[in-house]
Amino acid sequence: LSFYHPISQKRGVVFSLVDRAFLLSDFGFHKRNLTLIIDILLDNDYPLDFIFDSVNLRIKHLLKNHKDHARTQIDNNNNACPSWLTVPFIPIHAEKFKRFDRSVVRVSFRSPNKMKKYIKVQKDSRLHTSKSNVVYKIQCNDCDASYVGQTSRQLKTRIKEHRNHINYNSSTRSVITDHRLEYNHDFRWDDVEILDEEPCYRKRLVSEMLNIKKQKLSLNLQTDTEGLHEAYIPIVNKI
């Protein structure tokens, strides 16, 4: 046995091999694994007495741990915690739950009347122009013309853009601005109607196209409904 390493370290090597042989293999392989361990240790100049003493010591330790674990499992099963059942407290029926075996099921009661039933937190109502992901309709104030659009931003932001476009020196066309300039009409900026609320962009586009088709006098361009499948047209006409 080499003197370059402490005995405790060499004994730890034996313990590690025994643990692997017994804990990581089936019972049928234990004898063969133990023989292989002894051969390996002998080939590495471990004294036979040292090998047997260390192996026996480790096997006793493993057996003790196994028995302690089994005993703990039995104790845990015998001392299993009962389950809890929570039910609303109703005086007429509460006494009936006393029939339950407390070692198996224990009953707790809760009040069916909560404070939130009587006291509600009130929030200020949200302005409809602060909503986003909407399909909206802007009605002309002087005729039956109207415009339907959609936006993922707050509605008031989009309304402001429509309203102020007439003041911009922009090459971008606006059918609302065209109508205002051509007929000297204005729109009901403070009475914009929300036709639909839809967070999904593609669904919102379909809703926009359907609502464009439902208008009496639409200002929308024909290209605004090019994506609407012809199968929807008969349905829209019936509405």
N, C-alpha and C positions, 0 to 999 in steps of 0.2 A: 504494500500500500504506500503510495507516494507521500512524502512528507511536505510536498510543496503546497498542499491544500489542507485546510482543517478537516477534522473528522466529521464535524457537523455538516460540512458542505458535501462530503462524500455520502454521508447517510441520507442527505436530502436528495441526492441523485437516485439512490435506491428507492426511497419513498415515492418519488415522482414516477419511476417506472412501474412500481406496484400499483399506484393509483390508476395509471393508464391501462394496465392489464386487467384490472378488476372493474373499474367504473365505466370504461369505454367499450366493453365487449360483453357478449352474451356468456351466461354461466358455462355453456359447453366448451368455451375456449379458454377458460381460466387456467386449467392445468397446463395446457400447451403454452400459453403466454408466460406462465410462471417459470416453466423450464427454459424458455427462450431468454428470459431476463437473467436467470442464473448463469447460463452459458455466456451471455454478453459480458456480464460482470467478471466472470472468471477469465475471459479473454483479455480483459483490461487490468488483470493482476489484482483484483479485489480478493482478499482472503475469504476462504469458504465460511469460516466461523462468523466473520463480520457480515457476510451476505445473509446467512440464515438468521442471525440475531436481528438484523435490520428488517428483513422480510417479515419475520414473525411479529415484530413490534408493530409494523405497519398494518398487517392483517388484523391484529387485535384492535387497533384503533378504528379501522374501517367497520369491523363488526359492532363495536360499541356505538359508533355513530348511527349505524343502521337501526339498532335496537332503540336508541334514544329517539330517532325520528319516528319510528313506528309508534312508540309510546306517546309521543307528542300528538300524533294524528288521532289516536284514540281519545286522548284528553280533550282535544279540540272538538271532536264529534260529540263527546259527552257534555261539553260545556258550550254547545252551540247557542249563539245569541238568538232570541226570538225575533220573529218578523214583526214589523209595525204596520198597522192599518189605520189610516187617517180618514175619518168620515165626518160629515156635517153633524153638528150637535142638534138633535131634535128630541126634546124631552120624552116624547111618547116612545121612541124607539131606542133611546140610549141605554136603557136597562137591559135590553136584549143582548147587547154585546158583552155583558158580564159572563155569559155562558161560555165564552171562549177560554180555552186553556192558556193561561198567561205564560206558561213555559214555551208555548209554540207561537202564539200570536198575541200581541198586545195592541190595544186600541187607544188611539188618541183622537180628540175631537177638535174640530175647528168651527168657528162661527160662520154661518152662511151669510151674515150681514157684514159686509165690509164697508169701511169708511168711504171708499171711492164710489160706493153706491149712492151716497148722499152728498158727498163733496166732490165736485168735479173741477179740474183745472181748466179754466177757460183761456183760450188763446184768441188774440185779435184775428178777425177774419182777414184772409189774404186777398188783396186786390186781384181781380181776374187778369189785369194787365201785367201782373208780376209772374204769371204762370209761363212755363216754357214747354217745348214739345207740343205745340198746338197747331191746329188748322183753324184759320180765322177768316172772317168775312167783313170787308169794309164797304158800307153802303153809301152811295152818293146822296147828298142832302137835297138835291134839286131834281132828281129823276130816279128811275128804277134801276139804273146801272149799279153794278157791284163788282167787287174784286175779291177773289178767294186766294189765299196763300197759306204757306206753312213755314214754321220756323222752329229751330231747336233752342233759340235764345229766348229771353224774356220778351213777351209780346209788346211791351211798351217800347222796347228798343227798336223792334221792326216797324212799329207804327211811326215812331219818330223819323226813321229813314224815309218812309213813304211820304210823310208830311213835308219834310224839308228838302226832298229831292228837287222840287221846283226852283229852289234857290241855288242849286249847284250848277256849275258850268261843267256838266258831265256829258260824255258821249254815250253813256249807258242809257238805254231807253227805259222809260217807265210809262206803262199804260195809264196809270193814275194821273201822272203829270200831264200826259197828252190830253186826257179828258178834261182836266181843269183848265188847260190853256185854250182848248178848242171851243168849249161851251161856257167858259167862265163859271164853272160849277165848283162846289167844294164838297168835302166828304164829312161824314159823322165821325170825327176822330175820337170823340169821347164816348162813342157808343159802338165800339168794335165788338162783333159777336164771335165767341169761341164756338166753333162747330164740332170740334173733336180734340181729345187729348190722347196722344199716342207717343210713347218714348221711342218706339222702333222706327227708324228712319224710313224703311221701305214701306211699312204699313201706313205711315203718315203720308207718304207720297200718293198711295192708292186712295186714301181718304180725301186728300186734296183734289185729286182728279174727279172722284165721284161727286164731290160738292161743287166743283166747277160746272159739271154737266147739269146740276140741279138748278142753276141760276136762271132767272127769267131773262135778264139782259146782262150778259157777261162781258166784262172788260178784258178777261184773260185771253192771251194769245192762243191760237190753235195748237201751237207746239207744247202748251202746258198740259195737254191731255193725250199726247201721242203715245204715251206709255200705257194707256188704259186699254186693256184687252176688249175686243168687240163683244165678248160674252157678257160684259157688265152692262152694255147699253140697254138691252130690254129691261133689265132690273131697274136701272135708273129711271127709265121712262114711266115705270109703273108707280114710282114713288110720288 
